Amino acid sequence: MRTQEDTINIRLIYIILPLIVIVAAVSFLTTQNYLYVVVPGLAILALFLLGRFPEIGYYAIVFMIPFGAFRGAAPWVIAFALTALTLFQFLLNKRITDRLKSSLWIWFFVLYAVSAFSAVISAYPETAYHELNLLASAYIFIALNLVYLSYKSFSKTLPAVLIISISIGAFLGTIAHYFEIPFLAHTIGTGVDPRAVGAATDPNNFSLMLIFSMPLLVHWFFSAKRPAEKLFVVLVVFMNIYGIVLTYSRGGAIVFLITLLFILFEHRKRFKTKYLGLLLASVSISALMVIALVPADYWERQKTMTHTKTDTAVGRRLSYIVVAWDTFKKNPIIGTGPGTYKNVFAESGYARHFALETELEKGPVGLQRRAHNTYIEHLIGTGIIGFLVFLIIIWIALRNFRKALDNCKKSGREDIVSIITAYRLSFISVLFYLLVFSDVYHKYLLVSLALSQVAIRLSKEDPSKETGE
């Protein structure tokens, strides 16, 4: 039941919003952009629709994660509107803060404080302060996850959104490979087939996302009741695996195998003796299909993983570690500023040694390179202090998943044990991939951190409240 204070707040909102629309519309009429006079009204209408169904905005943001090449500023606009809406909801119902409670926040703020201090003394302030803005945006995104993830969205809707969006990317990557669609593939050089990127901007990032989907697909397979549905899941799994192959990602191949081992170990009890022959037959058939369909260039690229003298990409990645070690020795405590590894590398001799002519022509910006390792990015950017805080955040998230599973098993909550297990394995796959990929604010990392806290909350709540019974 609404209190008198809530009613007053609602009336104030209904008075203020039309005034904002009128003022904005009139301001457009006084400029050459008078045709945009309808924009404020449409924006408020969209905001009201978002207010009625805020979860749709959240799902839209998550859905667009694999579509980095096409999404533009849409996720930012939706996130801004959703944040504004959440603040309005807070004015009306302060109980929303219950969902925001997390043991992670204190460490998020410590990491921000360390990053801010490092930015202040950084020799690369422009980059460092930009990274601080990204870190603040990351925290807002985590908060939106915590607010809008309910039992149903956690166990049903979100997995579906993740699987569908990632698998669409896999389909686009496969189509691009066979029909040679330029904007869906990334060329890595002569003599090698184009690397699939799906709708993403980078083949390695695309590979990370495809691997992230694997535990969720396995959860879907074991949860499916009908044989036809299970067969469909198997086809999607095969398509996503083939998508990983078409990225030609060497790190992706290794992380996929590691993730596969984790999945097999986690679900080992499901493989009963009577099904062992069927399992081995399925694996054998799948292996033969992969061997038959995988491009010959894929195996050639994987072989170059140890060719440090002939493969410049491998040599360059080794140089990232050398530069990182030299930089760490000079700035071990607080680092060179968040996100500034690329600036440091650009000033090294290795940058010019491995640079292409087109990169040299761009000057210092063209020489910038990420470390291809998120942990190194943290270590160099914020020193040993920031690095340890980042590791503590990861440890708390892993502990949250473990505690949530323990709580569910003790209380007989088998309804969400499988999906929590899947989320944890997906999170672990990201953690491994970040050893060969730089993205401190990868959306699936942020989603996983939030999911760990939601898992704890749901494992302690009354199931009847969660399902609305």
C-alpha positions in Angstrom: 0.0 0.0 0.0 1.3 3.4 -0.9 2.0 5.9 1.8 1.1 9.6 1.7 4.8 10.3 1.0 4.9 7.9 -2.0 1.8 9.6 -3.4 3.3 13.0 -3.1 6.5 11.8 -4.9 4.4 10.3 -7.7 2.5 13.6 -8.2 5.8 15.5 -8.3 7.1 13.2 -11.0 4.0 13.6 -13.0 4.3 17.4 -12.8 8.0 17.6 -13.4 8.3 15.3 -16.4 5.7 17.1 -18.6 7.5 20.4 -17.8 10.8 18.9 -18.9 9.2 17.7 -22.2 7.7 21.1 -22.9 11.0 23.0 -22.2 13.0 20.5 -24.3 10.5 20.7 -27.2 10.4 24.5 -27.2 14.2 24.6 -27.1 14.3 22.6 -30.3 11.8 25.0 -32.0 14.2 27.8 -31.4 17.0 26.1 -33.4 17.6 24.8 -36.9 16.9 21.3 -35.5 13.1 22.0 -35.1 12.3 18.7 -36.7 13.5 17.0 -33.5 10.7 18.6 -31.5 9.1 15.2 -31.2 12.2 13.6 -29.7 11.5 14.7 -26.0 8.0 13.3 -26.2 9.1 10.0 -27.7 11.9 9.8 -25.1 9.5 10.2 -22.2 7.1 7.7 -23.8 9.9 5.2 -24.1 10.8 5.9 -20.5 7.3 5.3 -19.3 7.2 2.0 -21.2 10.6 1.1 -19.7 9.0 2.0 -16.3 6.2 -0.4 -16.9 8.5 -3.2 -18.1 12.1 -2.3 -16.8 13.3 -5.9 -17.2 13.0 -5.6 -21.0 15.6 -2.8 -20.9 18.0 -4.9 -18.9 17.5 -7.9 -21.2 18.1 -5.6 -24.2 21.5 -4.5 -22.8 22.6 -8.1 -22.2 21.3 -9.3 -25.6 23.4 -6.6 -27.4 26.7 -7.6 -25.7 27.8 -9.9 -28.6 26.8 -7.3 -31.2 29.6 -4.8 -30.6 30.0 -4.1 -34.4 26.4 -2.9 -34.7 24.9 -1.8 -31.4 26.4 1.7 -31.4 25.4 3.8 -28.4 22.1 1.9 -27.9 23.2 0.0 -24.7 24.5 3.2 -23.2 21.2 5.0 -23.9 19.1 2.2 -22.4 21.4 1.9 -19.4 21.1 5.6 -18.8 17.3 5.5 -18.9 17.2 2.4 -16.8 19.5 4.0 -14.2 17.3 7.1 -14.1 14.2 4.9 -13.7 15.9 2.9 -10.9 16.7 6.2 -9.1 13.0 7.2 -9.4 12.0 3.8 -8.1 14.3 4.3 -5.1 12.4 7.5 -4.3 9.2 5.6 -4.2 10.4 2.3 -2.7 13.6 2.2 -0.8 13.3 -1.5 -0.4 15.1 -1.8 -3.7 18.3 -1.3 -1.7 17.9 -4.9 -0.3 18.8 -6.3 -3.7 21.8 -4.1 -4.0 23.4 -5.5 -0.8 26.6 -7.4 -1.5 29.9 -8.2 0.1 31.5 -7.2 -3.2 30.7 -3.4 -2.9 33.3 -2.6 -0.3 36.0 -4.1 -2.5 34.6 -2.4 -5.6 35.0 0.9 -3.8 38.5 0.0 -2.6 39.5 -0.8 -6.2 38.1 2.5 -7.4 40.0 4.4 -4.7 43.2 2.7 -5.6 42.6 3.4 -9.3 41.8 7.0 -8.6 45.0 7.6 -6.6 47.0 5.8 -9.4 45.3 8.0 -12.0 46.2 11.2 -10.1 49.9 10.4 -10.1 49.9 8.8 -13.6 52.1 10.0 -16.4 49.1 9.3 -18.7 46.2 11.1 -17.1 44.0 11.2 -20.2 43.9 7.4 -20.4 43.8 6.9 -16.7 40.8 9.2 -16.1 38.9 7.7 -19.0 39.4 4.2 -17.4 38.0 5.6 -14.2 34.8 6.6 -16.0 34.6 3.1 -17.5 35.1 1.6 -14.0 32.2 3.7 -12.7 30.0 2.6 -15.6 30.9 -1.0 -14.8 29.7 -0.6 -11.3 26.4 0.9 -12.5 26.0 -2.1 -14.9 26.6 -4.5 -12.0 24.0 -2.6 -9.9 21.4 -3.0 -12.7 22.1 -6.7 -12.7 21.5 -6.9 -9.0 18.3 -4.9 -9.1 16.6 -6.6 -12.1 17.6 -10.2 -11.7 14.7 -12.1 -10.0 14.3 -15.9 -9.6 12.6 -16.3 -13.0 15.1 -14.1 -14.8 18.1 -15.8 -13.1 16.9 -19.3 -13.8 15.0 -19.0 -17.1 15.1 -15.7 -19.0 18.7 -14.6 -18.7 20.2 -18.0 -19.8 17.9 -17.9 -22.8 18.9 -14.3 -23.7 22.6 -15.2 -23.4 22.3 -18.4 -25.4 20.2 -16.8 -28.2 22.4 -13.7 -28.6 25.7 -15.6 -28.6 24.4 -18.3 -30.9 23.1 -15.7 -33.4 26.7 -14.5 -33.5 27.9 -18.0 -34.1 25.5 -18.4 -37.0 26.6 -15.1 -38.5 30.2 -16.1 -38.1 29.6 -19.4 -40.0 27.6 -17.6 -42.7 30.5 -15.0 -43.1 33.0 -17.8 -43.5 31.2 -19.7 -46.2 29.8 -16.7 -48.1 32.8 -14.4 -47.5 30.8 -11.5 -46.0 33.5 -8.9 -45.2 31.9 -7.1 -42.3 31.3 -10.4 -40.4 34.9 -11.6 -40.7 38.4 -10.3 -39.8 41.3 -11.0 -42.1 44.5 -12.1 -40.4 46.8 -12.2 -43.4 47.5 -14.0 -46.6 47.2 -17.7 -46.8 44.8 -18.0 -43.9 41.0 -18.0 -44.1 39.2 -14.9 -42.6 38.7 -15.1 -38.9 35.0 -15.1 -37.9 33.9 -12.3 -35.6 30.1 -12.9 -35.8 28.6 -9.5 -34.8 31.5 -8.7 -32.5 34.5 -6.5 -33.2 37.3 -9.0 -32.4 37.7 -12.7 -33.1 39.2 -13.4 -29.7 36.3 -11.6 -27.9 33.9 -13.6 -30.1 35.6 -16.8 -29.0 35.4 -15.8 -25.3 31.6 -15.3 -25.7 31.1 -18.6 -27.5 33.0 -20.5 -24.8 30.9 -18.6 -22.1 27.8 -20.1 -23.6 28.9 -23.8 -23.4 28.0 -24.5 -19.7 24.7 -22.8 -20.2 24.0 -25.0 -23.2 24.9 -28.1 -21.2 22.5 -27.0 -18.5 19.8 -26.5 -21.1 20.5 -30.0 -22.5 20.1 -31.7 -19.2 17.1 -29.7 -18.3 15.3 -30.4 -21.6 12.5 -33.0 -21.4 11.8 -33.7 -25.0 14.3 -35.6 -27.3 13.7 -33.1 -30.1 14.7 -30.3 -27.8 17.8 -32.1 -26.7 18.7 -32.7 -30.3 18.3 -29.0 -31.1 20.6 -28.1 -28.2 23.2 -30.5 -29.5 23.0 -28.8 -32.9 23.4 -25.3 -31.3 26.4 -26.6 -29.3 28.0 -27.9 -32.4 27.4 -24.6 -34.2 29.0 -22.7 -31.4 32.0 -25.0 -31.2 32.4 -24.5 -35.0 32.2 -20.8 -34.4 35.1 -21.1 -32.0 37.1 -22.9 -34.6 36.4 -20.2 -37.2 37.8 -17.5 -35.0 41.2 -19.3 -35.4 41.9 -18.2 -31.8 44.8 -20.2 -30.3 44.0 -19.0 -26.8 40.3 -19.8 -27.4 41.2 -23.4 -28.4 43.1 -23.9 -25.1 40.4 -22.3 -22.9 37.7 -24.3 -24.7 39.5 -27.5 -23.8 39.9 -26.4 -20.2 36.3 -25.4 -20.0 35.2 -28.8 -21.5 37.2 -30.6 -18.8 35.5 -28.6 -16.1 32.1 -29.4 -17.6 32.8 -33.1 -17.8 34.1 -33.2 -14.3 31.1 -31.2 -12.9 28.6 -33.5 -14.7 30.5 -36.7 -14.2 27.8 -38.3 -12.1 25.3 -37.9 -15.0 27.4 -40.3 -17.2 26.1 -43.6 -16.0 27.9 -46.8 -17.1 25.1 -47.9 -19.4 25.4 -44.6 -21.3 29.2 -44.7 -21.5 29.2 -46.5 -24.9 26.7 -44.0 -26.3 28.8 -41.1 -25.0 32.0 -42.5 -26.5 30.2 -43.0 -29.8 28.9 -39.5 -29.8 32.3 -38.1 -29.0 33.9 -40.1 -31.8 31.3 -38.9 -34.3 31.7 -35.3 -33.2 35.5 -35.6 -33.5 35.2 -37.0 -37.0 32.8 -34.2 -38.0 35.2 -31.6 -36.6 38.2 -33.0 -38.4 36.1 -33.1 -41.7 34.8 -29.5 -41.4 37.7 -27.7 -39.8 39.7 -25.7 -42.4 43.2 -26.9 -43.0 44.6 -23.5 -42.1 43.2 -23.8 -38.6 45.6 -26.6 -37.7 48.5 -24.7 -39.3 47.7 -21.7 -37.2 47.5 -23.8 -34.0 51.0 -25.3 -34.8 52.5 -21.8 -34.8 51.7 -21.4 -31.1 55.3 -22.3 -30.2 57.0 -20.7 -33.2 58.4 -17.6 -31.4 60.9 -16.8 -34.2 58.7 -17.2 -37.3 55.3 -16.1 -35.9 55.4 -12.4 -35.1 52.1 -12.6 -33.2 53.7 -15.1 -30.7 56.8 -13.0 -30.4 54.8 -9.8 -29.9 52.8 -11.5 -27.1 56.1 -12.5 -25.4 57.2 -8.9 -25.6 54.1 -7.8 -23.7 55.3 -9.9 -20.8 58.8 -8.5 -21.0 57.6 -4.9 -21.0 55.1 -5.6 -18.2 57.9 -7.1 -16.0 60.2 -4.1 -16.6 57.3 -1.7 -15.9 56.2 -3.5 -12.8 59.7 -3.3 -11.3 59.6 0.5 -11.7 56.0 1.0 -10.4 55.3 -2.0 -8.2 53.0 -0.5 -5.6 50.4 1.7 -7.3 51.1 1.2 -11.0 51.2 3.6 -13.9 47.5 4.4 -13.9 44.5 2.3 -14.8 44.4 1.1 -18.4 47.8 2.7 -19.2 49.6 -0.5 -20.2 49.0 0.4 -23.9 50.7 3.7 -23.4 53.7 2.1 -21.7 54.1 -0.4 -24.4 53.9 2.3 -27.1 57.1 3.8 -25.6 59.0 0.6 -25.7 61.4 -0.6 -28.4 59.2 -3.6 -29.0 56.4 -1.5 -30.2 58.3 -0.2 -33.2 59.9 -3.5 -33.8 56.6 -5.3 -34.3 54.6 -2.4 -35.8 53.3 -2.4 -39.3 54.0 0.5 -41.6 50.4 1.7 -41.3 50.7 1.6 -37.5 53.9 3.6 -37.6 52.2 6.3 -39.7 49.6 6.8 -36.9 52.3 7.8 -34.4 52.1 6.9 -30.7 48.5 5.9 -31.0 49.3 3.3 -33.7 52.0 1.8 -31.5 49.6 1.2 -28.5 48.9 -2.5 -27.7 47.0 -4.1 -24.9 48.8 -6.8 -22.9 46.5 -9.6 -24.1 46.2 -10.5 -20.4 43.6 -8.7 -18.1 45.6 -9.6 -15.0 48.7 -7.9 -16.3 46.6 -4.9 -17.2 45.5 -4.7 -13.6 49.0 -5.3 -12.2 50.6 -2.6 -14.4 47.7 -0.2 -14.1 47.1 -0.2 -10.4 50.2 -2.0 -9.0 50.3 -4.9 -6.6 47.6 -3.2 -4.4 45.0 -2.9 -7.2 45.9 -6.4 -8.5 45.4 -8.0 -5.1 42.0 -6.2 -4.7 41.0 -7.5 -8.1 41.9 -11.1 -7.1 39.9 -10.7 -3.8 36.9 -9.6 -5.9 37.2 -12.8 -8.0 37.7 -15.0 -4.9 34.6 -13.5 -3.2 32.5 -14.2 -6.4 33.8 -17.8 -6.6 33.0 -18.2 -2.9 29.5 -16.8 -3.4 28.8 -19.4 -6.1 30.1 -22.2 -3.8 28.1 -21.0 -0.8 24.9 -20.6 -3.0 25.3 -24.2 -4.2 25.9 -25.5 -0.6 22.8 -23.6 0.6 20.7 -25.0 -2.3 21.8 -28.6 -1.7 21.2 -28.4 2.1 17.7 -27.0 1.6 16.9 -29.3 -1.4 16.7 -26.4 -3.9 17.5 -28.6 -6.9 15.5 -26.2 -9.0 18.5 -23.8 -9.3 21.5 -26.0 -8.5 22.1 -26.7 -12.2 21.9 -23.1 -13.4 24.1 -21.9 -10.6 26.6 -24.5 -11.6 26.4 -23.4 -15.2 26.9 -19.7 -14.3 29.9 -20.7 -12.2 31.5 -22.7 -15.0 30.9 -19.8 -17.4 32.5 -17.4 -15.0 35.5 -19.7 -14.7 35.8 -19.9 -18.5 36.0 -16.1 -18.5 38.7 -16.1 -15.8 40.8 -18.4 -17.9 40.3 -16.5 -21.1 41.3 -13.2 -19.4 44.8 -14.8 -19.2 45.1 -14.4 -23.0 42.7 -11.4 -23.6 42.6 -7.9 -22.3 39.2 -6.5 -21.2 39.1 -5.3 -17.6 35.4 -4.4 -18.0 34.2 -7.3 -20.1 30.4 -7.4 -19.8 30.3 -11.2 -19.1 32.8 -10.7 -16.3 30.6 -8.0 -14.8 27.4 -10.1 -15.3 29.1 -13.1 -13.6 30.2 -11.0 -10.6 26.6 -9.9 -10.2 25.2 -13.4 -10.7 27.4 -14.7 -7.9 25.6 -12.3 -5.5 22.1 -13.0 -6.9 22.8 -16.7 -6.5 23.5 -16.2 -2.8 20.3 -14.1 -2.4 18.1 -16.7 -4.1 19.6 -19.6 -2.2 18.5 -18.0 1.0 15.0 -16.8 -0.1 11.8 -18.7 0.3 11.0 -20.4 -3.0 7.3 -19.5 -2.8 8.2 -15.8 -2.8 10.6 -16.2 -5.7 8.0 -17.9 -7.9 5.3 -15.6 -6.9 3.3 -18.4 -5.2 
